[in-house]
Amino acid sequence: MAAGIAMEEYLAEIRDQVCSCCVERPPGGPPCAPLGKVCGVEMHLPKLVEAIHEIDSPWIQHYLEHNRETICENCAFYHASCCPCPMDELIFLVVKAVNAVDQRHAEDSGAEAAESGEATPEPNPPSLEEIVRLYRDTAAQWTGCDWPTSFGRGRIDLSGVRAMEADAKAAAGEAAASDWREASRWLARVERYACEAQREAAHAIAAARVGAWQIAAYHAERAWALEFATGRPLWGRPSHTWHRFNQAVQSASRAAVLVPPCGKEEHPCPTSSC
């Protein structure tokens, strides 16, 4: 746990961002344990927060593997028929919630330093033109699984494979047909997320063009969240990820120094035109 932050604050943020999205949450929960639903977050919250703090990676698999090593293997439900932990499905939201608490405290510390004259100036934010250029460089670069995998019992490498190809291999009765059926479903999800991520990034650009930077920041983060959730790594493609695009939009949004080209007030809709 970060120094000076109460565990109750992490729990409140997780319940707001994560529990509200949990399909296994019983009526009236959280807390869920008194309602008969064992929850891994409630059981292991201090260890969970500590495990997230020990990893700093753009790859979701790193968080999953570390959590399994430090938490799952010591859990009473490990190898049981029902695992109570939501990390596989909701890990992005859990990491985001923990980071949100940490960032809030970091900003408060920065404000205190500014009041005492100790603050350091922030770097110049990217211009609108730079953000648009980054969007154009990134758009259409990610359409599916484009990184090495070791999928299923057959340890299949799905890099460059499309969902339709995997489905055809399964239908043809090839070796490891069950792996190919599962791969087809997973690849379809990756391809759908890639399409949705580009759509979110386009909304961010539309909002940025009219100076609606808070809306732009929301859609840019959504684009990065969708990419992050698939496990797509940054390695080898630093210019072709929505991670860099999101960082640029967030920086411009925080600085709030760019003026809408039309000089009008922020539009309520990110796709409104001048």
C-alpha positions, -999 to +999 in steps of 0.1 A: +000+000+000+012+035-008+024+054+023-004+073+041-033+059+021-059+040+041-071+006+028-107+019+032-101+044+004-089+017-020-120-004-010-143+025-017-128+032-051-129-005-060-166-008-050-174+023-071-155+013-102-154-025-101-182-039-079-207-019-098-197-038-130-195-073-114-222-096-128-218-120-098-226-093-072-257-105-053-286-081-047-278-059-018-240-063-022-213-053-016-202-064+009-210-098-006-197-123+019-226-118+043-250-125+014-234-158+007-211-148-022-174-152-014-154-124-031-116-125-037-114-087-034-130-088+001-108-118+011-075-105-001-078-067-005-045-057+012-025-083-007-043-074-039-034-037-036+002-046-027+005-069-057-007-042-081+018-018-067+046-043-073+039-043-111+042-014-135+034-028-169+012-020-200+006-058-203-024-072-184-009-106-183+019-094-160-007-084-134-025-117-137+006-138-134+019-118-104-015-120-086-016-157-091+018-162-077+014-140-047-023-144-039-040-173-056-015-200-045-021-191-009-059-188-012-082-214+004-102-216-028-071-223-050-079-253-073-115-253-060-143-258-084-154-221-079-129-193-078-143-162-061-118-137-076-129-114-104-094-105-116-095-124-149-126-105-161-123-072-142-085-067-138-084-036-158-110-019-136-092-031-104-059-018-115-075+015-127-092+019-093-060+014-073-041+038-096-069+064-093-064+065-055-027+067-059-029+095-085-054+115-064-029+115-035+000+123-058-019+153-071-028+164-036+009+162-027+018+182-058-008+209-049+008+211-014+042+215-029+030+242-052+016+262-023+049+260-006+067+270-038+083+236-044+064+226-075+082+220-107+067+232-141+050+205-162+063+198-196+046+214-226+015+194-237+013+181-273-005+203-298-037+194-315-018+188-347+006+163-330-024+144-315-041+142-348-009+130-364-005+103-337-041+092-343-034+089-380-002+069-374-020+045-350-054+041-368-058+008-387-025-005-373-043-029-349-071-050-362-066-083-343-040-105-326-006-092-338+016-106-310+030-141-302+007-163-280+008-197-265-029-205-266-046-236-252-032-270-245-017-270-280+002-238-272-009-223-305+007-191-317-022-169-330-002-139-341-016-129-375-045-154-373-081-141-378-112-155-360-126-168-393-094-188-400-095-203-365-132-212-369-124-229-402-096-250-387-120-261-359-148-270-384-123-289-405-115-312-375-079-304-375-057-314-345-065-295-314-099-286-327-112-277-293-083-252-289-092-237-323-128-233-313-118-214-282-092-194-302-119-184-326-140-169-298-110-152-283-098-138-316-133-125-324-132-106-291-098-091-298-109-080-333-141-064-318-121-046-292-097-033-319-126-019-339-142-003-308-108+011-297-104+029-330-139+042-328-133+056-293-101+073-305-120+089-334-145+103-309-116+117-289-102+134-320-137+149-328-140+162-293-104+176-293-110+195-325-138+216-309-119+220-276-140+195-256-109+181-238-126+164-210-147+144-235-116+137-256-098+124-225-127+101-217-128+085-252-090+083-254-089+064-221-116+041-234-095+033-265-065+024-243-087+004-219-100-018-247-065-024-260-051-031-225-080-056-218-069-078-246-033-082-233-018-066-264+018-056-254+036-024-262+069-040-270+080-036-306+053-011-315+057+020-294+042+042-321+012+020-329-007+017-297-036+036-282-015+039-250+007+067-265-024+084-280-041+083-246-011+098-229-010+127-254-047+134-250-046+132-212-016+156-212-034+181-234-066+178-214-048+184-181-030+215-194-062+229-210-041+253-232-055+244-266-082+267-280-110+253-301-104+261-338-138+278-341-135+297-309-168+284-296-177+269-263-173+232-257-199+212-276-219+188-254-215+160-281-180+149-292-192+145-328-207+180-330-193+201-358-184+238-357 
